[in-house]
Amino acid sequence: MDPGARKLLSDVTARRRFSARSHSRVLRVARSIADLAGRAAIARADIAEALSYRRWPAGG
């Protein structure tokens, strides 16, 4: 995982107070996105895309 991806995931995890399970799910989806794109490492864009698939509570 590149440093930008690591920082984005860390920042969102802290800001949104993700559980360990939520963190793992985002990481797993991002890994799948990177695999489908043929990349060996997870990029910041992969984390951002994985986060875009999450449901967010209203007002949050």
N, C-alpha and C positions, 0 to 999 in steps of 0.2 A: 504494500500500500504506500502510495507516495505521501510525503509530508502534508501537502495540502488536503488530501483526502482524510488523513488522520485528524488534522485540526478541525476540519468541517464536522466530522462525525463526533468528535469530542465536544465541540462547542454546542452542537444541537442536542446532544445527549444531556449535557448539563443544563442548558436553557429550558428544554422541554421536560426535564426530569424523567428521562427514559429509564425503564427497568432494564436489568441485564438481558432479559428475554427480548425486549424491543431493540436493544442495541445489537444483539446477535442477529435478529431478523433483518435489520437494515443491512448489516454486513453481509449476510448470506445472499440477499437480493443483489447487492452491489457486486459481489463475486460472480454471480450468474451473468450480470450485465457485462462485466469485463470479459468473462469467458466467451460469451456470444460475439463480442467485438474482436476476439482474438488477442486480447492483451493478457500478459502474464501478471501484471500488477493492477490493483484497483486504483483508478484515477479519481480525482475530485469530482469530475462529471458523473462518474458511476455512482458515487455516494449521493450526489444531488438528485440523480434520476431515481434512485431507490427511495429517497425521502419523498419524492413527488408522488409515489404510489401509496404512501401512508394516508390513512384517514386522520384528519385533525379535528379535535373537538371544536364546536362552534365558539367563536370568540377567542380562539387560541391560536 
